[in-house]
């Protein structure tokens, strides 16, 4: 019996390299993706704040080219064309808002790529 205990201890100490925490790679990937999601939310919030400030200060105004506005203020969270394809809504929102509740900024462009309307609204 005395010999079994030291042999068992030696085997136990030799086993860790053979053990593998199943799912650990998945957890590492989830943690990395959470970091990427956080960065994306932060960028969306920065873009929203720039657009909101631009609308409120009058820097964003009717008649500006879409490419100029987007290059100066960043990409929207989502871009939606209306049913007839003649207008496109570019929506900016901070991380704390959803599409259904909270504050958001909307830039509406014509099919010629010209800003037709800009507004900040609370839902």
C-alpha positions in Angstrom: 0.0 0.0 0.0 2.9 2.3 0.8 4.2 1.9 -2.8 0.9 2.7 -4.4 0.6 6.2 -3.0 4.0 7.4 -4.3 3.3 5.8 -7.7 -0.1 7.4 -7.9 1.3 10.8 -7.0 3.9 10.5 -9.7 1.3 9.5 -12.3 -0.9 12.4 -11.2 1.9 14.9 -11.5 2.9 13.6 -14.9 -0.7 13.8 -16.3 -1.3 17.6 -16.7 0.5 17.9 -20.1 -1.9 15.2 -21.3 -5.0 17.0 -20.0 -6.8 19.5 -22.2 -9.4 22.0 -21.2 -12.0 21.3 -23.7 -13.7 24.4 -25.0 -10.8 26.7 -24.0 -10.1 27.7 -27.6 -13.7 28.6 -28.0 -13.7 30.8 -24.9 -10.6 32.6 -26.1 -12.2 33.3 -29.5 -15.4 34.6 -27.7 -13.2 36.9 -25.6 -11.5 38.3 -28.7 -14.7 38.8 -30.5 -16.2 40.6 -27.5 -13.2 43.0 -27.7 -13.9 43.6 -31.4 -17.6 44.2 -30.8 -16.7 46.8 -28.1 -14.3 48.6 -30.5 -17.1 48.7 -33.2 -19.6 50.1 -30.7 -17.1 52.8 -29.7 -16.5 53.7 -33.3 -20.3 53.9 -33.9 -20.7 56.2 -30.9 -17.8 58.5 -32.1 -19.4 58.7 -35.5 -22.8 59.5 -34.0 -21.3 62.2 -31.8 -19.6 63.8 -34.8 -22.7 63.7 -36.9 -24.9 65.1 -34.0 -22.4 68.0 -33.5 -22.3 68.6 -37.2 -26.1 68.8 -37.5 -26.4 71.0 -34.4 -23.7 73.4 -35.5 -24.9 73.7 -39.0 -21.8 72.1 -40.5 -24.0 69.3 -42.1 -26.5 71.0 -44.4 -28.8 70.2 -47.2 -27.1 69.9 -50.6 -23.8 68.4 -49.5 -22.5 65.4 -51.4 -22.9 62.0 -49.7 -19.3 61.0 -50.3 -18.1 64.2 -48.6 -20.3 63.8 -45.6 -19.5 60.1 -45.1 -15.8 60.7 -45.4 -15.9 63.6 -42.9 -18.2 61.9 -40.3 -17.7 58.2 -40.8 -19.9 55.3 -42.0 -23.5 55.0 -40.6 -24.6 52.1 -38.4 -27.1 51.2 -41.1 -28.1 52.5 -44.5 -31.7 51.9 -45.7 -33.1 52.7 -49.2 -36.8 53.5 -49.4 -39.2 51.4 -51.4 -38.8 53.3 -54.7 -35.0 53.7 -54.3 -35.1 57.5 -54.5 -33.9 58.2 -51.0 -31.5 56.6 -48.6 -31.5 56.9 -44.8 -28.1 56.8 -43.2 -28.7 56.1 -39.5 -26.1 56.9 -36.7 -26.7 55.9 -33.1 -24.6 55.6 -30.0 -23.9 52.3 -28.2 -26.5 53.2 -25.5 -29.4 53.4 -28.1 -31.2 50.8 -30.0 -33.0 51.2 -33.3 -36.3 51.5 -31.5 -35.5 53.5 -28.4 -33.0 56.2 -27.7 -31.4 59.0 -29.6 -30.2 58.7 -33.2 -29.2 60.9 -36.1 -30.5 60.4 -39.6 -29.0 61.7 -42.8 -31.3 61.4 -45.8 -29.7 61.4 -49.3 -31.4 61.6 -52.7 -30.7 59.0 -55.4 -28.2 61.5 -56.8 -26.1 61.3 -53.6 -27.1 64.8 -52.3 -28.1 65.4 -48.7 -31.8 66.2 -48.5 -32.4 66.2 -44.8 -30.5 65.8 -41.5 -32.1 65.4 -38.1 -31.4 64.2 -34.6 -34.3 62.5 -32.9 -35.2 60.9 -29.6 -37.4 57.8 -29.8 
